Amino acid sequence: MSDNKVRQQLNFEIERISLNQLNELGNQAVALGLIGGHGHHRGQYEILRQGEVLLMSPQAAIPYLQSLIRSVTEGE
């Protein structure tokens, strides 16, 4: 397998892992009542929170959701 193919495969796997993590974080935030919903919309990640639609890159959504979840779980 060429270096370029290996690089493409690694990038694909990293993206897949990130999307799985994002989905898990979104589901956890929904379960905690922090957001109303989440999903992909036109290349952006959509988060429904307090009647607002937040659109951000998947890379920005991961730390955003992590921070939301941490804000309620650290005191437990």
C-alpha positions in Angstrom: 0.0 0.0 0.0 1.4 3.4 -0.9 2.2 6.1 1.6 -0.6 8.2 0.2 -3.2 5.4 0.6 -2.0 4.7 4.1 -2.3 8.4 5.0 -5.8 8.6 3.5 -6.9 5.5 5.4 -5.5 7.0 8.7 -7.3 10.3 8.1 -10.5 8.4 7.4 -10.2 6.4 10.6 -9.4 9.5 12.7 -12.5 11.3 11.2 -14.7 8.2 11.9 -13.5 8.0 15.5 -14.1 11.8 16.0 -17.6 11.5 14.6 -18.3 8.5 16.9 -17.0 10.5 19.9 -19.1 13.5 18.9 -22.3 11.4 18.6 -21.6 9.8 22.0 -21.1 13.2 23.6 -24.2 14.6 22.0 -26.3 11.6 23.2 -24.9 12.1 26.7 -25.7 15.8 26.7 -29.3 15.0 25.6 -29.6 12.3 28.3 -28.4 14.9 30.9 -31.0 17.4 29.6 -28.3 19.9 28.5 -29.3 20.0 24.9 -32.5 19.2 23.0 -30.8 17.5 20.1 -27.8 17.3 17.8 -26.7 16.2 14.4 -25.0 17.1 11.2 -26.3 19.8 8.9 -24.6 20.9 5.7 -21.1 20.0 6.9 -21.6 21.7 10.2 -22.6 20.2 13.6 -26.0 21.4 14.9 -26.8 21.5 18.5 -30.2 22.5 19.8 -29.9 24.3 23.1 -32.3 26.4 25.0 -34.4 27.1 22.0 -31.4 28.1 19.9 -29.7 26.3 17.0 -25.9 26.4 17.3 -23.9 25.5 14.2 -20.2 24.8 14.5 -17.6 22.6 13.1 -17.4 19.1 14.4 -13.9 19.9 15.8 -15.4 22.8 17.8 -18.5 20.8 18.9 -16.4 18.2 20.8 -14.8 20.5 23.3 -18.1 22.5 23.6 -20.1 19.4 24.5 -17.3 18.1 26.8 -17.4 21.4 28.7 -21.2 21.3 29.0 -21.1 17.8 30.3 -18.2 18.6 32.7 -20.1 21.5 34.1 -22.8 19.2 35.6 -20.8 16.1 36.2 -17.8 17.5 38.1 -19.9 18.2 41.2 -21.2 14.6 41.5 
